[in-house]
């Protein structure tokens, strides 16, 4: 049975979706964008600061389900500017240890609320 997962320490959904959905041993997190959950303001400008906020939002949702970054098996990164890849990767790498999750990274024309980055992950207790 699938179950919605919510963390007050991550941004509230801005549409008709859950922050995450668990089913079996898996947790599927919706894409997180750089919104500060306490002020509900978008972090803009510096891609490093944006990526840090996104990773903290992901961490909050994982923790709400008793998980951490060690449980992540797949990540998807969406960037408006692929020139930001090395800076994003530097921040992203601070949150993971080997074995690293599988990952994809694609450039997109536009993201919700005009942000520069969105990251989604899949985690598992197995």
N, C-alpha and C positions, 0 to 999 in steps of 0.2 A: 504494500500500500504506500502510495506516495504521500509525503508530508511537507508542508511549507516550513521553511526555516527563516527566522527573523532575528536580527540583532539591532538594538537601539543604538549601538556604537557604529553603525554603518548607515549610509543615506537611505531614507525611505524610498521605495520604488516610485518612479515618476510616471508609471503607467500601470496597465493591468498585467503585472507579473510579480513573482516572488523574488526576494533577494536570493533564495536558493530553494531547491527541492531535493529532498532525500527519498531514495527508493532502494531497498535492500542495503547493501554496504556502500552505496554510492551517494555522493552529494554533488549536484550540478548547480554551480553558482552562475547567476546572471552576470552579464558584463558590468563591471564597476567602473565608474568614471570619477574624476577628481572633484568630488563634492565633499565638503567638510560636513559631517553628520550633525555637528553641534550648532553650526551657524547656517547650514543649508546653502552656503555660498560655494560657487565654483572656484577652484584654485586655477588661476590662469597664469600665463607667462612662462616661467621656467619649467621645462619639461621634467627636470629632476624632481622639483617639488610636486608636480602633478603625479608623477609615477609613485613617489613616496605615499601620497594620499591614497591612490588607488590600491597600493599594496596593503596599507593599513585598513582600508575598507574590506578587502578580501580577508585579511586576518581576523577581523571582527566577526564576519559571517562564519568562517571556519570554526572559530572558537565557540560560537553559539551552538554548534553541533558537536562539540567535544573533539574537534580536529585542529590540526596545525598544518603548516606548509609541507611537512613531511608526508602528509596524506595525499598531496596533489599528484595526480597521474598525468594530467594534460592541461595545458594552458594555451589560450589564444590571445594574441595581442593585436590590436587594431590601432594603427597610427595614421594621422593625417599627413605626416611628413616623415618619410623613411630616413631622412638625414638625422633624425632623433634616435635612431636605433641603438647606437653605441651608448648613449647616455641612459636610455631606458634599460638596456641590457645590464649596465653597471649597477643600477638600483635593484633591478629584478634579481640579479645573481646574489645579492646579499641576503635574500630570503630563502634560498634553497641550498641543500647539500646533496651530494651524490647518493643514490642515483637520481639525477635530475628528471623532472617530468618531461614527457614529450611536449613539443611546443610548435606553434605556427605563429608567424607574424606577417601581417599583410598591411599594405597601404590602402587607405580608403579615402574617398573624396570628402565625406562628411560624417560626423558623429553626433549623438544627441547633445543638445544644448551647446553646440559649437565647440566642444572640448577637443583636445589634441590626441587623447589616448583613452582606450577602453581595454580592459583585460577581463577575460572570463576563465574560469577554471573548473575542472572536474576532479573530485577527490574521492578516495575510497579507504575504508577501514581495512581492506584486505592487503 
